[in-house]
């Protein structure tokens, strides 16, 4: 579903419409509000977001005031926020959202390259900062990383410091360097084997070791380890260590591709 352009007349007549139960998180979707004063740019960003599962654009706003009203009415999970807005500086919108009781996440998408803007964004707790102009793959990598981290935060049970460290490490996870996956597989790796390993990793209950993956796929342990490490490098899998009584700890892999794997997503970009 495509999001609507959010004008003043829409805002004034839609308070109370939507809400957390409608816009944000329905059926596992992540509701997004796009905020940009250039309607052409907003249209492009909206189209980009709609191509990434499980994201769904719930609205588009062209000013800071419109953004505040739209968040109040639609309760998005994530706001893509431009900083150069016609009425207020974008970062000034964030504390007003918090004062109003909204806990939506904010991702800055702006041409603002000043160090003060970046520092201010960090102080306000934005989940990412993407410089314009950017292409679909740039945004896609960040959205998928955000979705993976969001799922990790939702599902994590903190039993000790290791659980806290894992969540914080996920928050600092670098943007995948190969977001389009199979189009730039390393030399010597095949799309067919990558797809097989990815499907096996997706369908596993919990995590897999390289030996377990090799047994399930029929490839050698060395090959399984190489593909698993590749998925880890591009942000589609996370690694944990299992310590035994003796010997080196076992590396275990868990799929965190947020509904779109490196293989299945590559053909649609």
N, C-alpha and C positions, 0 to 999 in steps of 0.2 A: 504494500500500500504506500502510495506516495504521500509525503507530508504536505500540509497546506501552507500557503504564504500567510503569515500572521500580521495583519494590519490592525490599526487602532480600532476599527469597527468590529473586527473579529474578537479582539481582546475584551472589549467592554461587554460583549454579549455572551462570552463563553466562560465566565468564572464559575467554578464548580463543575464544569464539564470535564470529563476525562478523569484526572486524579490518578493516584498511584495504582489503583486496581485496573485502570484502563490503558494508560499510556506506557507505564513502565513495567517491564518484566512479564508481560503476558505470554504464557506458553513458552517461557525461556527466552523471549525476545528482549532486546535492549533498546529502549526508546531513546531517540536522539532528537534534540532541538538544534537546528543550524542557525547561527546568528551571523549575519553579514549584511552590510548596507548596500552592497552591489547585488542586485537580484540575479544578474547573470552568473556571477561567481557562486552565489548561494545555490543556484540551480545545478551547477556542476558538482558542488560539494554534496548536495542532496543525492544526485545520481550516483556518485562514488559510494556513499554510505549504503545505499540500497542494494549495492552489488555484494556486500559483505554480510554473510550470515553470522550471528543471529540479529543483526542490527535492523531497526526500522525507524525511518524518519517520521516523527509525529507532528512536526511543524517547522516553520522558517520565520525568523524575526529579523527586522532590518534596523533596529536601534536597541539601545540599552533598556529603555522603558518598555518596549515591546517584548524584549527578552524576559524581563521580570514578570510581566503579566502572563506571558505564554507559559513560563515555568509554573506559575501559580495555578494556571488552569489545566495544564497537560501533565505535570509531574514527570518530566523525562528522567531517564537514568543518567544521561550524558548530554552535556551542552558543548557543541563545537563553537567556540567563541572567538570572533574577530576582535581585535583591540581598537582599531580605528573606526569607531562608531560616530554617527553624526551628533549625538547628544551627550554622551559620557565616554570616558576612556574605558575600554573593556574590562580592565582589572578592577575598576570601581564597582562593577556589577556583582562581583563575587561576594564581598562582605555584605551587600544588601540581600543577596540570596540567603546567606547564612542567618542574618538577622531575622529574615522572614520565616526561618525554620526549614529551609530546603537543604537537603543533603545530597543533591545530585552532584555527580562528578563533572569537572570542567576540563576540556582539552583546548588549549589555545591554538588557533590556526590564524596566523597573522604575518604581515610583512615587517612587523616591528623587530628590528635587529639590535636595538639598543640594549646594552648590558643591564641597565636599570629595569627595563621591561621584563627581561628574563629573570632577574633576581626577584622582582616583584611577583612574577608568576609562581616561582618556587615558594615564596613566603605564603602565598595564598593557597598552596596545596594543589596546584593543577596536576593532572595525571600525565600530561605530555605537552610539548610545545613544538608545533610544526610550522616551519617557515614557508610562506608563499613565495613564489609559485611552487606547487608540488603536483605530482601526478598521482594516479590511482594507486600504484604500488606503494608509494610513500605513505599514503593514508591507510591503506589496507593493513600494512605491517603493524602500524600503531594501534589500529582498532582491534586486530586479533590479539596483540599483546595485552591490551586493556581487558578484553573479554576473558582471556586466560587468567589474568591476575584477579579479576572480579570473581571468577568461579573458585579460584583458590581461597580467597578470603571468605567466601560464603561457606565453603565445605570444610575449612580447616578446624580441627579440634586441637586446642593448645593444651598439651600435656606437659610440656617442658620447653626449655630454651631452644632445642632443636627445631620445634614446630614454629616458634617465633622467627628463628633465623631463616627457615625455608620461605616463609611468607615475605620477609623483608628482601631476601635474595630475588624472589619473583618480581617484586616491585622495581628492582634495579636491573631486571633482565634487559639486555640490549635489544634494539629493534632487529628483527631477522635480516641478515645481510642478503638472503636469497628469498625474498617474499614470494616470488612467482614459482618457486619450487622446481618442478621438473624441467623447465626451459633452460636452467643453468645447472644441471646436475654435474658434480665433479667428474672428471675424466675417469672412465673405467666403471661407472655406475650406470645401471640400466633403469629405465622408467618402469619396466615390468616388475623387477625385483623390488624397487622402491615402493611401488604400489602394493605388492604383497606384504612387505614388512609393515607398511603403514596400516593396512587393514588389520593385520594381526595385532598391532599395538593398540589400535582403536578398540578392538573387540575384547581385549584382555580385561579380566577382572582384577583391577589393581595394577601392579607393575610387572615388568618382565625383565629377566636377565638376558644376556646375549645367548647363553646356552639354551634357555627355554624358547627364545624366539627362533633359534636355529632348528630346534626339534619340531616346532609348529609349522615352520615354513618350508623345511627341507633344504635350506641353504646351509652353507658351512657356518661354524661359529664365528670365524674371522669376518666373513661377509656380513653376517647379521650384526656384529658389533660395529662394523663400519657404517652401515645404513642407520643404525640406532644413534650413533654419534653424530651423523649428519643431521638427523631430525632434531637432535638436541641443539646443534649449532645454529639451526635456522629458527629455533624457538617453538618447534612443534612438539617437543618432548622435554620433560624435566628428568633429572637424574638424582637418585638418592643412593646412599651407601648402606649396605646391610653387613654388619660385622658378625663374623663367626667366631668359633672358639680359637681357631688358628688361621694363619695365612692372611692374605690381603683381603680387604673388604670387597664385597661383590657389588658391582654397579648395576642398578636397576632403573628401568626406564618406564615412564608413564606418559601417555598421550595427553597433551594440553592444547590441542589445536583449536579449541573453541568452536567446534561444529564444522570446521572446514580444514581439511588436512592439506599438507603440502602437495600431495598428488591430486586429490579431487578438486582442489581449488585452482590448480595451475591452468587448466584448460579454459576457465571461465574469465580469466583476467583480461 
